[in-house]
Structure formats: C-alpha cells, structure tokens
Amino acid sequence: MLFPVTYRVNAAGHMEVGGCDLVELAHTHGTPLYIYDEATIRQRASEYIAAMGSAGQVLYSAKAFASPRFLRVVAQEGLGLDVVSAGELHLALKSGYAGDRIHFLGNNKSREDLEAAHAAGATIVIDGSYEFELLREIVPEGKRIRVMLRISPGVKPDTHAHISTGQLDSKFGFSIESGAAMQAIAEALRHPRLELVGLHSHLGSQILALGAYQQAMEIMLDLLVELRDELKFEPRKLGAGGGLGIAYTREDDPPTPRDFVEIVRHALDTGCARRGLRVPELVVEPGRSIAGPAGMALYTVGSIKDIRGVRRYVAVDGGMGDNIRPKLYGARYEAFLASDPERRPDGKVTIAGKYCESTDILITDIEMPELKAGDVIAMPAAGAYNLAMASNYNGMPRPEVVMLSDGRADVMRRRETLDDLIAAEVF
Ligand SMILES: Cc1ncc(COP(=O)(O)O)c(C=O)c1O
C-alpha cells in the first residue's frame, strides 16, 4: 500500500486523496504541504485494534507524528499512546488524551520528564538505573507508581543500523545477555515506590521480516521462566514494541498490521503454553505503520538544472528541513506529477531540495514525466518521521499540515510564519 486508501485519479486526471484534488490543495494552501488521509489513519489503527482483540493494548507511538487532530482520531479508534518526552506528553494531554492511557518511554528521562509522567498518571517504562534513583525522590513515601522495564532482547532486526535498537550494543534497555535485565528487575521488585507491571521491548523500525519478533518473543519468554522460578515474579504485561515497516516504493511489499499482530500473538500464546507460563497482556506500539501511509508531501517544482550527460536536477520548495530521512538513513521514495500521475516517464531526474547542503536530495535518479516550474509533485508514504523530525534549518518555516476527509481539507497545523522563526529570540 503505497497510497492512502482513498487515493484515486479523478475526472480531471489529477491525484485525489480524501475526496480532495491534490493540485487544487497545493494551489490553495501553498507548498510544501503535508496531507493526511483520515480514512487511512482510521483503517490502519482499527486493523491493529481488531487483530489485537482482547489480547492486549495498542499504543500509537507519538514520535512518528503528533498533532491534536491526528491524536484525537487515533484516540477515537481506541489506541493508547506512547510518548518519549514531557513535550510529547504535554501535546497529548492538551489534545485530550487521558494520562492513564499513556506510556512514557525514553533512554534518558530527566527529572522534569518523570515528574510530568508521574503527575499525569502515565505508565513509566524505565530504561536505566538512574531512573530508580530519581523515582525514589519523586514519588511520595507510601505511594507506588506503575512501571514497566525496557528490556533489550539482543535481537538484531533486518533494518537500517540507525533504526535498530534491540541488540546488545544499544543505548536502549536492560540487556538480557549481560545480566543487566535480571538485576534491574530484581531492583524494581525491591523498590519501595514502584509497582512493576510488565516488561517492554522494541527491536527497531521499518522492519519488514517478522521473524525478528518471533525470535525476540522466545528470548523474552525464556526470561519470564527465569523470573518466575528465581524471583517468583510473573509480569502482567509484555511489550513487543512497534517497528512494522511500510511501503515507500512500488517494490516494497510489507506485512500488514494484522500479519504483525497475529505473528506476535501466536509467538506469545504458543511460547507461554510450551513453558507453562500464564499469558501476559500484550502491548504493541506502532507509529510509522499508522501515520506513514496516511501522509503525503506536496511540493512545487522551481529551478531545473541540466548537466548534459550527467544529471538533471529538479529542485522543489522543500527538502531536508521537512524530510531528513533520505539523508539520515538512505530512505527511498517515489514521486508523482500530481496533475497527471499516469503520464509516461520522460527520463531520469534527481529531485533536490532548496536547502544549502549538497546532500539535500530527496530522490536520486527517478523516472519522471517532463517537469516544468510550477508543477506539483506528490510524495507518498510521507506521514511518519518527516514532520516529526522537521527543522527550521536555513530559516525555513515548517509546512502546513491538513487533514483530508470526505472532500474537506481541515488545517491541523498552520504554516509557520517568519515571526514564528524568531519568536524565541531575545532582541
Ligand atoms: C520504543 C519504541 N516504541 C515504538 C516505536 C515506534 O516504531 P515505529 O514507528 O517503527 O512503529 C519506536 C520508534 O523508534 C520506539 O523507539
């Protein structure tokens, strides 16, 4: 699924999403413009919920993309939330999320992060021994707060090294292999202010081969046997993380949310049965696989530079400031001429951004129809980790974001102004 579920080519021959013509949207709202298809968000979220059934909980990982309107849609579909900072928590609470539906993660939570999480009634997922000390000071005497521990199962998924987190050499989690996990669990159980409700793991992101989840589940369940036998502890919750990959190009054929949940549930159920363990409540926390396919980026073509026999650069009005992924981890994308997506290709071009870095290239060598200044280009699968990592590099305002549904385009984040860029400066 490269396009949002409502995507079609309309009677004018233009690309259309959520009943809205993308060329018209680009003209009325300006570009770069990010669009989200509400139907796709709901479809992906509800597929997770349906596949999970009563086996556990689905949290949306706010780091992929978060904006109040978006979070309300996710909440309406029945998902909890995973946040990693006081900032994400603040946005979630302001958007109407109940604190007790939120898990607070992060490998170096500050005192302020933990105080905010505690005040909101969120479940804290402890990721380092330092947090034990901080929580001893933050939680009042006589009170216990619900926590989980992030465990590193030592599995290296088949994804880019920069987005792989579950292996031994990682800044995240207490490693099983090194013995740190066992020690941390024992410490959490002894801790006077903590109620240890579960264990969490997360392997990485953009994972397309689901075998890594089965492998990690086996390792986590072996740990559960040790915990039961040695510490008389059986966690109520077991987190398998997020990380399901999506299609960025026509060649990608990722598993569906249902495939992902079914594989993890099956590994959990059969693994527990084989070991005589009580089946804990499963927690999964997808981000990219909900926000990613729902979002698209729209750009307008400006300068075109031909270097005969070498390359044709087509520059657009966005780039690494709204989408750092191609440069951060070699992410690949497709692009389409919004006014005629099915027009025959005319040759290879390289789509460059407008930032002052030679590396500011969105797509290298893609077959496109002939392009001219003013053409609108649409990039699918742009909903996750694009705007979430956006910057104001080069003094560029961040793009407007609209939610599309039934022919309506509602602005959910306005385009930044030049004054927004200097709002925090002291003159
Ligand atoms: C702990 C944790 N959970 C969930 C996610 C969401 O992953 P994804 O967006 O790939 O589903 C991440 C992303 O890196 C993460 O670090």
Ligand as a Chemical Component Dictionary entry (heavy atoms), coordinates in Angstrom:
data_LIG
# 
_chem_comp.id                   LIG 
_chem_comp.type                 NON-POLYMER 
_chem_comp.pdbx_formal_charge   0 
_chem_comp.three_letter_code    LIG 
# 
loop_
_chem_comp_atom.comp_id 
_chem_comp_atom.atom_id 
_chem_comp_atom.alt_atom_id 
_chem_comp_atom.type_symbol 
_chem_comp_atom.charge 
_chem_comp_atom.model_Cartn_x 
_chem_comp_atom.model_Cartn_y 
_chem_comp_atom.model_Cartn_z 
_chem_comp_atom.pdbx_ordinal 
LIG C1 C1 C 0 10.299 2.241 21.995 1  
LIG C2 C2 C 0 9.652  2.484 20.698 2  
LIG N1 N1 N 0 8.388  2.079 20.509 3  
LIG C3 C3 C 0 7.748  2.275 19.339 4  
LIG C4 C4 C 0 8.371  2.916 18.293 5  
LIG C5 C5 C 0 7.613  3.115 17.019 6  
LIG O1 O1 O 0 8.232  2.480 15.980 7  
LIG P1 P1 P 0 7.565  2.520 14.540 8  
LIG O2 O2 O 0 7.222  3.920 14.251 9  
LIG O3 O3 O 0 8.626  1.996 13.647 10 
LIG O4 O4 O 0 6.369  1.628 14.601 11 
LIG C6 C6 C 0 9.692  3.347 18.434 12 
LIG C7 C7 C 0 10.374 4.007 17.318 13 
LIG O5 O5 O 0 11.533 4.103 17.185 14 
LIG C8 C8 C 0 10.354 3.143 19.678 15 
LIG O6 O6 O 0 11.603 3.545 19.869 16 
# 
loop_
_chem_comp_bond.comp_id 
_chem_comp_bond.atom_id_1 
_chem_comp_bond.atom_id_2 
_chem_comp_bond.value_order 
_chem_comp_bond.pdbx_ordinal 
LIG C1 C2 SING 1  
LIG C2 N1 SING 2  
LIG C2 C8 DOUB 3  
LIG N1 C3 DOUB 4  
LIG C3 C4 SING 5  
LIG C4 C5 SING 6  
LIG C4 C6 DOUB 7  
LIG C5 O1 SING 8  
LIG O1 P1 SING 9  
LIG P1 O2 DOUB 10 
LIG P1 O3 SING 11 
LIG P1 O4 SING 12 
LIG C6 C7 SING 13 
LIG C6 C8 SING 14 
LIG C7 O5 DOUB 15 
LIG C8 O6 SING 16 
# 
